[in-house]
Amino acid sequence: MTRVLLVSTYDLGHQSFGLASPAAWLAADGAEVSCLDLAVQTLDEAVVRAADLVAFYLPMHTATRIAADLIPRVRLLNPRARLCAYGLYAPVNRDLLHELGVDAVIGGEFEEPLAALVRGDGEHDTVSLARQDFLVPSRQDLPTLDRYAHLTLPDGTTRTVGYTEATRGCKHLCRHCPIVPVYGGRFRVVQRDVVLADIRQQIAAGAQHITFGDPDFFNGPAHALALVRSIHEEFPELTYDVTIKVEHLVANLDRMSVLRDTGCIMITSAVESVDERILEIFDKQHSRADFLKVVNGLREVGIHLNPTFVAFTPWTSLEGYMAFLDEIDELDLVASVAPIQYAIRLLIPEGSKLLELADVQNLVEPFDRTRLCYPWRHPDPAVDALQEAVFALVAEATERRESRAAVFDAVRPLVAAQVGGPTVTNPRPIRTSRPVPQLSEPWYCCAEPTEDQRISPI
């Protein structure tokens, strides 16, 4: 019997679907499977030494950087084991992973290729976009849900959060998105009965709220709506949150009442910018006006919008950053924006479609193997200095657990000092200060690495 160890280094505070799903496939093939989630557990050296295959799940940039430091240690602990890396960030970092000692790199729909690798009839390096008949994820070897992120509701009560995926990939081609180099505009559906069964087992384990980790819950709106109706019929008290593109929200505002009535309390949307030029460079397929329409539309429906941004790019000006802050304030979104969003700096990883643009090719530095990205400097050094100052402020304020409004009000003078204007450029509206639901782990992507990437939202 092959002994397989699946390792997650970081997955945004979730009990990892990327461990639970392949664990079910490998166990069904007769493997002896162990799981380690190093976000909440320590490395068990005895388990590492006993494994025939150690597979690292790399769903995001931070997870990959942590794994890159860990892989040589695992190789020393168990020289005989085969090492594998799988997930979104594995294929784009293939060369480096091989140099670190990884034998096989798997991207895309990884469950079947990983099972084939364990059976001995799979490819060492592959990106599979084949449609799969998913199995119900196996979660019994994972840490309990209460060790992961929780949800705080507007009334101050908290809920235990589960996590699942109804689709993977994305049918869109946003230039800055890390999904595009792997999926190339395609997405794959997880069968409804599998998603329902996964939610049932998490509710039995204490989940009161579910986060759907789909890159875009409305890539397949018919699938999504049928799924949430079924869930609500069976579990009427369950709440959930999803991620949906601004473009899809605009096109489906008439369907938002269905989400609200089935328990959706929050929608994350990657707005990225309120600057039309930056939106065009990113190929986001939405405008500032679309963003305003979504803010007002969701507010009318009664679903909280959790907007995310790439605040600092090579095309961000000091004046543009101040305009961004003004927009957040004027739209009464200060309580809705996690402070880390004010500091996020554009990440350009290997394979990014941004590298197809001549302007980007001219500004990036050589690939940095430590940071796993193409570094860039802003043409105006004052913008880079501002980003560093904002990040430091957000980090310190988070340690002190200051309110989102307090952080916003501290960021604004930093910008005003650089721009040379007044602290408040427009008359400030009266904030409602209405409480909003908040997850206790940040949602962010496309962020160039810093020394401390794990900032909890407040």
ChimeraX attribute file (.defattr): number of C-alpha atoms within 10 A of each C-alpha:
attribute: neighborCount
match mode: 1-to-1
recipient: residues
	/A:1	8
	/A:2	16
	/A:3	19
	/A:4	26
	/A:5	23
	/A:6	24
	/A:7	23
	/A:8	25
	/A:9	25
	/A:10	25
	/A:11	20
	/A:12	21
	/A:13	21
	/A:14	22
	/A:15	28
	/A:16	27
	/A:17	19
	/A:18	24
	/A:19	26
	/A:20	22
	/A:21	20
	/A:22	24
	/A:23	30
	/A:24	20
	/A:25	22
	/A:26	23
	/A:27	16
	/A:28	12
	/A:29	15
	/A:30	14
	/A:31	18
	/A:32	16
	/A:33	19
	/A:34	20
	/A:35	22
	/A:36	23
	/A:37	22
	/A:38	17
	/A:39	17
	/A:40	15
	/A:41	13
	/A:42	9
	/A:43	15
	/A:44	10
	/A:45	12
	/A:46	10
	/A:47	16
	/A:48	23
	/A:49	19
	/A:50	16
	/A:51	22
	/A:52	19
	/A:53	23
	/A:54	27
	/A:55	24
	/A:56	28
	/A:57	28
	/A:58	27
	/A:59	23
	/A:60	20
	/A:61	24
	/A:62	24
	/A:63	20
	/A:64	26
	/A:65	18
	/A:66	15
	/A:67	23
	/A:68	20
	/A:69	12
	/A:70	15
	/A:71	20
	/A:72	16
	/A:73	13
	/A:74	19
	/A:75	19
	/A:76	10
	/A:77	15
	/A:78	21
	/A:79	14
	/A:80	13
	/A:81	19
	/A:82	18
	/A:83	26
	/A:84	25
	/A:85	31
	/A:86	27
	/A:87	23
	/A:88	27
	/A:89	27
	/A:90	28
	/A:91	25
	/A:92	20
	/A:93	19
	/A:94	20
	/A:95	12
	/A:96	16
	/A:97	22
	/A:98	15
	/A:99	10
	/A:100	16
	/A:101	17
	/A:102	23
	/A:103	18
	/A:104	23
	/A:105	29
	/A:106	28
	/A:107	26
	/A:108	24
	/A:109	24
	/A:110	25
	/A:111	26
	/A:112	19
	/A:113	25
	/A:114	27
	/A:115	22
	/A:116	17
	/A:117	18
	/A:118	20
	/A:119	14
	/A:120	10
	/A:121	10
	/A:122	15
	/A:123	14
	/A:124	16
	/A:125	19
	/A:126	18
	/A:127	20
	/A:128	16
	/A:129	17
	/A:130	12
	/A:131	12
	/A:132	14
	/A:133	12
	/A:134	19
	/A:135	21
	/A:136	22
	/A:137	23
	/A:138	19
	/A:139	21
	/A:140	13
	/A:141	14
	/A:142	16
	/A:143	16
	/A:144	14
	/A:145	20
	/A:146	15
	/A:147	15
	/A:148	19
	/A:149	21
	/A:150	22
	/A:151	20
	/A:152	17
	/A:153	15
	/A:154	12
	/A:155	9
	/A:156	11
	/A:157	9
	/A:158	17
	/A:159	20
	/A:160	20
	/A:161	26
	/A:162	29
	/A:163	22
	/A:164	24
	/A:165	21
	/A:166	22
	/A:167	24
	/A:168	21
	/A:169	23
	/A:170	24
	/A:171	18
	/A:172	20
	/A:173	20
	/A:174	21
	/A:175	22
	/A:176	24
	/A:177	22
	/A:178	25
	/A:179	27
	/A:180	21
	/A:181	20
	/A:182	24
	/A:183	23
	/A:184	14
	/A:185	14
	/A:186	16
	/A:187	22
	/A:188	20
	/A:189	19
	/A:190	19
	/A:191	17
	/A:192	18
	/A:193	14
	/A:194	17
	/A:195	21
	/A:196	19
	/A:197	14
	/A:198	24
	/A:199	23
	/A:200	16
	/A:201	17
	/A:202	23
	/A:203	19
	/A:204	10
	/A:205	16
	/A:206	16
	/A:207	21
	/A:208	20
	/A:209	25
	/A:210	24
	/A:211	21
	/A:212	19
	/A:213	18
	/A:214	20
	/A:215	23
	/A:216	26
	/A:217	24
	/A:218	20
	/A:219	23
	/A:220	16
	/A:221	14
	/A:222	9
	/A:223	17
	/A:224	17
	/A:225	18
	/A:226	11
	/A:227	18
	/A:228	21
	/A:229	17
	/A:230	15
	/A:231	20
	/A:232	17
	/A:233	11
	/A:234	12
	/A:235	17
	/A:236	13
	/A:237	12
	/A:238	18
	/A:239	21
	/A:240	21
	/A:241	23
	/A:242	22
	/A:243	21
	/A:244	18
	/A:245	22
	/A:246	26
	/A:247	17
	/A:248	18
	/A:249	22
	/A:250	18
	/A:251	12
	/A:252	14
	/A:253	15
	/A:254	11
	/A:255	13
	/A:256	19
	/A:257	17
	/A:258	15
	/A:259	22
	/A:260	18
	/A:261	16
	/A:262	23
	/A:263	23
	/A:264	24
	/A:265	20
	/A:266	24
	/A:267	21
	/A:268	19
	/A:269	23
	/A:270	20
	/A:271	21
	/A:272	20
	/A:273	25
	/A:274	23
	/A:275	16
	/A:276	14
	/A:277	13
	/A:278	17
	/A:279	19
	/A:280	14
	/A:281	14
	/A:282	18
	/A:283	16
	/A:284	23
	/A:285	15
	/A:286	18
	/A:287	19
	/A:288	15
	/A:289	11
	/A:290	16
	/A:291	20
	/A:292	15
	/A:293	16
	/A:294	22
	/A:295	22
	/A:296	13
	/A:297	18
	/A:298	20
	/A:299	12
	/A:300	12
	/A:301	17
	/A:302	16
	/A:303	23
	/A:304	21
	/A:305	23
	/A:306	24
	/A:307	23
	/A:308	22
	/A:309	25
	/A:310	24
	/A:311	22
	/A:312	27
	/A:313	20
	/A:314	19
	/A:315	15
	/A:316	21
	/A:317	17
	/A:318	19
	/A:319	15
	/A:320	16
	/A:321	22
	/A:322	22
	/A:323	16
	/A:324	19
	/A:325	23
	/A:326	18
	/A:327	16
	/A:328	18
	/A:329	21
	/A:330	16
	/A:331	13
	/A:332	18
	/A:333	20
	/A:334	23
	/A:335	24
	/A:336	22
	/A:337	22
	/A:338	28
	/A:339	30
	/A:340	26
	/A:341	23
	/A:342	23
	/A:343	23
	/A:344	27
	/A:345	23
	/A:346	21
	/A:347	25
	/A:348	25
	/A:349	27
	/A:350	20
	/A:351	19
	/A:352	21
	/A:353	19
	/A:354	20
	/A:355	19
	/A:356	11
	/A:357	11
	/A:358	9
	/A:359	11
	/A:360	16
	/A:361	13
	/A:362	10
	/A:363	16
	/A:364	17
	/A:365	13
	/A:366	11
	/A:367	14
	/A:368	12
	/A:369	12
	/A:370	11
	/A:371	17
	/A:372	22
	/A:373	22
	/A:374	21
	/A:375	18
	/A:376	19
	/A:377	13
	/A:378	17
	/A:379	13
	/A:380	13
	/A:381	9
	/A:382	14
	/A:383	23
	/A:384	20
	/A:385	13
	/A:386	20
	/A:387	20
	/A:388	16
	/A:389	16
	/A:390	23
	/A:391	24
	/A:392	14
	/A:393	18
	/A:394	27
	/A:395	22
	/A:396	14
	/A:397	18
	/A:398	19
	/A:399	11
	/A:400	10
	/A:401	14
	/A:402	14
	/A:403	17
	/A:404	20
	/A:405	20
	/A:406	14
	/A:407	24
	/A:408	20
	/A:409	16
	/A:410	15
	/A:411	23
	/A:412	19
	/A:413	17
	/A:414	17
	/A:415	23
	/A:416	17
	/A:417	12
	/A:418	15
	/A:419	16
	/A:420	9
	/A:421	12
	/A:422	12
	/A:423	16
	/A:424	14
	/A:425	13
	/A:426	12
	/A:427	9
	/A:428	11
	/A:429	10
	/A:430	9
	/A:431	14
	/A:432	10
	/A:433	12
	/A:434	10
	/A:435	13
	/A:436	19
	/A:437	21
	/A:438	22
	/A:439	22
	/A:440	18
	/A:441	20
	/A:442	20
	/A:443	19
	/A:444	16
	/A:445	21
	/A:446	19
	/A:447	22
	/A:448	22
	/A:449	19
	/A:450	13
	/A:451	5
	/A:452	9
	/A:453	16
	/A:454	14
	/A:455	19
	/A:456	21
	/A:457	21
	/A:458	24
